[in-house]
Amino acid sequence: MKVKTKHDLDKKKRALDTPFLAVDKIKFLHNIKRLNRILSGFNTHLRPHFKTIRSIEALPYLLTDKQSPITVSTIKEAQSLVETGYTNVLYAVGIVEDKLDRIHALNKQGASVMVILDSLNQALSINRYCENNNCSINVLIEIDCDGHRGGIAPNDPQLITIADTLNQGQGRFFGILTHAGESYHCVDKTSLQQAAQNEVDQARLAAKKLLEHDINCQVVSIGSTPTAHNYTELEGITEVRAGVYTFFDLVMTGIGVCNTNDIAATVVATVIGHNREKGWLFIDAGWMALSADKGTAEQSKDCGYGLVANSDSQLLGHMQVISANQEHGIVASATAQAINHDDFPIGTRLHILPNHACATTSMHTSYHVFDHLENTYETWNRIQGW
């Protein structure tokens, strides 16, 4: 919907009941263009991770066409994409045999949904399923590049065994994948670049080991939002994955990948009460709207359950949500500067910047998307479930 003036757009926003999830479309588009620009100098492509935004309406801004590569974290996301005509999907969560019927059903519709694994037992289950159902499923082996989570070491002999097992059966070894999860603990540009280079090096080592055994590695997939913004070279890498870069959040700000002005998704809440004695404001957004994620707690700046901005998106640097009950939150000052309650009468609207965009967006069924340059308002629906 297009309106005539910014005033009309603000009236539309004011008419929405709180709490709701607002997206600044200008920031959203800037964040996408930024990463595309960074990666444009490398001989690789971006496979965006859908897990943060999970909205079909957002896809035209993420992907150039319906054959463009995309990553998902749930099969429900994959189903929604395939139903809309998108065909190049990576399900980037370790596969189990019970889920293969759903993957096979999507591939029978003309899609190519890849899966990942990191054990011989999983490879055997893929082969068994494909033989029983006269099909083939493309598989990436997950590589552990930094000890953060799952995967196998790039020089582990099991890598060759698993790839050979897939190729000897009806499964299809297609390549390797790694994720630099430890990059989320970086604190400066140097450590980010080191994490990014290590991710590249470990993925390249795995591909080299496979090649030494005459095993073709078509896909060498790496990525995280922190490392995707900090590569210096990507020789031998076929694709980069990143997800939260579309919205950014306070965790990414703490790492140093973005600043608070880049955060495109916020929760709009209303002041519903005061406790002048304790210096608190009460808002109508608790953990059901903000999530209970406190991902900044281990960073140098603990942002509680989110930082606070005014209705013009200007950060109120001394204020944050210090407590979140189910349906209301408590805003207090995190500095020596006291809150002037008269500046925030009951009914005042505030924007809460999320710690972890993936967690906060998952608490909502839709986005309210505002473009203050084009004076447009849209509603984007989120895909829920698994």
Salt bridges, closest charged atoms under 4 A:
ASP10 OD2 - LYS6 NZ 2.90
GLU77 OE2 - ARG54 NH1 3.80
GLU97 OE1 - ARG128 NH2 2.84
GLU182 OE2 - HIS148 ND1 2.82
GLU182 OE2 - HIS185 NE2 3.99
ASP201 OD1 - ARG204 NH2 3.09
GLU212 OE2 - LYS208 NZ 2.70
GLU233 OE2 - ARG204 NH2 2.88
GLU239 OE1 - HIS45 NE2 3.26
GLU239 OE2 - ARG47 NE 2.88
ASP293 OD2 - HIS356 ND1 3.05
ASP342 OD1 - ARG276 NH2 3.26
GLU374 OE1 - LYS2 NZ 4.00
GLU378 OE2 - LYS25 NZ 2.69
